[in-house]
Amino acid sequence: MAACLGSTRWLWATSTNTSTSPDPAEYQPLPTAEWTSRSAPSSSRSPTARGRSTSAQREKTGTIPWPAARRLLTISLAPRTGAFMALVALILGSIVNELIIFQSGSLPSQFYQVLLDQDRKGFDKLLIWGVLVMACSAVAKTACQWLVANLALRIRTALTTALHAAYFARLRMIDALDYPDQRIAQDTDRLATLAADTVHQLLLAPFLIASYTYQLAALSGWLAPVVIFGYFILGSLASAIFIKAVAAVVAAKDKAEGRFRAAHAHVRSGAEAIMFTSARAPQAEQARLDTVFEAVISATRRVMAKHWVMSTVTEFFSYFGSILNYVVVGMALFAGRYDDLDKPALGGVISQTSFVAIYLIFKLTSVISLLNAVSDLAGHALRVSAILEWEGDDGNGVGGDGADGEEDSDEDAVTLVQVVDAPTGSSDALRDGEVMVLEHASVVLPGSKRVLFPDVSLTVRPNDFILITGPSGIGKTSLLRVLTGIWPTPTGRAARSIDTHVVPARPYFIPGSLVAQLNFPLPATAPLPDADAHALLSMVGLSHLTKRAGGVTHPHDRAWYAETLSAGEQHLMAVARAVRHRPRVVVVDEAGANVDDVAVRHVFAVLREVARATGMAVVAVGHRAVLKEVSDAVYEVRVVGGGPMGAESGEVDAELDAGERVLVRVR
């Protein structure tokens, strides 16, 4: 113990961390420090519930509003992404490709003429020209394919960057949206690929259709284009009926796929716990995943059914189009339009007219076929745009359960309206001698009007060691969320130092070395000499990890930390991380939950040594008896009218659980 505490003093004297002494300017109010509560009518919904239900309804109906679509377009084609220039290049490349296609399509009519005229020299020249045209056609086609892939990559980069910004800005709302990882990783990729593959075709289609319409009218009269357009309109109306339904089932399939993948990730992360539970547990989880997969199969079959009907209609019009060109040629021929032509010239005109008619039909039916892709595109766009919509919420959408996050019904909704971020020095900022404070604040479950704490006050000052205790499920973590700024408070004053570090109940690890873990959230390359890293680990009793990890700078993936470190070692690692950053306040959730009493006393002795050197305050949340020994002040969460409830009992009466909480200082 003495050696470890000695290393603590050495660390503070030699650490390369550039943090300075406490600066009043660093003491800021909680972001959203001042809020007002406005009761909503019983039929109203909270922003989170309303946003969740709106997104879910859109995904069920396959409807994506224009503002959401416009936002996706704005992000995807922003100048800084290079996507707009990539689109321009793709359009220009497609135009060149279409010109080459026209030349290749004109070759048969020219061959007809030179063959019927028995022109050997003309044939040789045309053959050389044809080879050149075909070579250019191959190059142009592969170039367009590369340009499509390039545009898809740029769109995905732009969308993913924007989605990451929205996602991490509202990370506390992670439970309000299903499978955000799938939306960002998989749906965005599909959206970008489909968009790149279809947008240039849709943009060029009107011009190509107009050009071939004019050429067909010049060759066979205006009746031929009218017949073809009537055929196209009929096919479009038939296909449009199915677009909305297909978009909805595609979104539902994506959701089912995300649930299936998440279930597998959950099993992988808890494999050992499953094996420890029971010999029958693996079979039970297998049955559960089989059930989840059945939902995927069911959703896939619905997509297949919708696509089958839509594809049947589309393919019928596509195949019928292959003989429609002969219909329009026959109409012009039997109407006497070509009576003045000799046979070689007639053969060339018929061939050219047939090509123009076929290509016009192809372009029109391609538009119908594109509707299939557009329906899938809409389904992916629905799921991607939902993350961007959450970015526009007012920040109150926090999912949760019970006293520590129970979701209430929509009938009990309340809207929390942000008024202003209180500036430093105002009545809502920290005052002299405070590093964290709740003053007559209320704790309300976000997305409802269920009040857990109607009036709670707590002041934390430098060097304070405070324990917040109470039975499991009574609301300690809810109070902690308000105290640390994750949840807003409708009333009262809530503020904290911006230099606050939380040791969560489940520590977060990143891929990287032990040094990277200690540095987080600083970059992994932030200066931390090996000697300092060893001293930090030794302080909390984790010096043995250096050998196990192959050195403090040897990288490991995230799974290594989850599978190799015990729950207690993970907790101590998070404590070492907090000490490394020398914050003004350390908040330890579920303190000592996974370590023995000896380790708890040792860790708090280290924290006190650091506090003497830096003025750091410690707020511990937990119900271990040993925590009272190492704390200067003890506060207990109680249910109004319930009297004191021993922390050791770990039980909350069902009737009292519905009551309001108070925070009482018991020592």
Secondary structure, DSSP 8 states (H G I E B T S, - for coil): -HHHHHHHHHHHHH------S--GGG--B-TT-EEEEEE--TT---HHHHHHHHHHHHHHHT---HHHHHHHHHHHT-GGGTHHHHHHHHHHHHHHHHHHHHHHHHHHHHHHHHHHTT-HHHHHHHHHHHHHHHHHHHHHHHHHHHHHHHHHHHHHHHHHHHHHHHHHHTGGGGGGSS-HHHIIIIIHHHHHHHHHHHHHHHHHHHHHHHHHHHHHHHHH-THHHHHHHHHHHHHHHHHHHHHHHHHHHHHHHHHHHHHHHHHHHHHHHTHHHHHHH-TTHHHHHHHHHHHHHHHHHHHHHHHHHHHHHHHHHHHHHHHHHHHHHHHHHHHHHHTTTTTTS-HHHHHHHHHHHHHHHHHHHHHHHHHHHHHHHHHHHHHHHHHHHHHHHHHTS-S-----BBTBB----GGG-EEEEEEE---TTSTTS--TT-SEEEEEEEEE-TTS--EEEEEEEEEE-TT-EEEEE--TTSSHHHHHHHHTTSS--SSSEEEE-S-EEEE-SS----SB-HHHHHHTTS-TTS---HHHHHHHHHHTT-TTHHHHHTSTT--B-HHHHHHHS-HHHHHHHHHHHHHHH--SEEEEETTTTTS-HHHHHHHHHHHHHHHHHH--EEEEE---THHHHT-SEEEEEEETTS----TTT----HHHHTS-EEEEE--
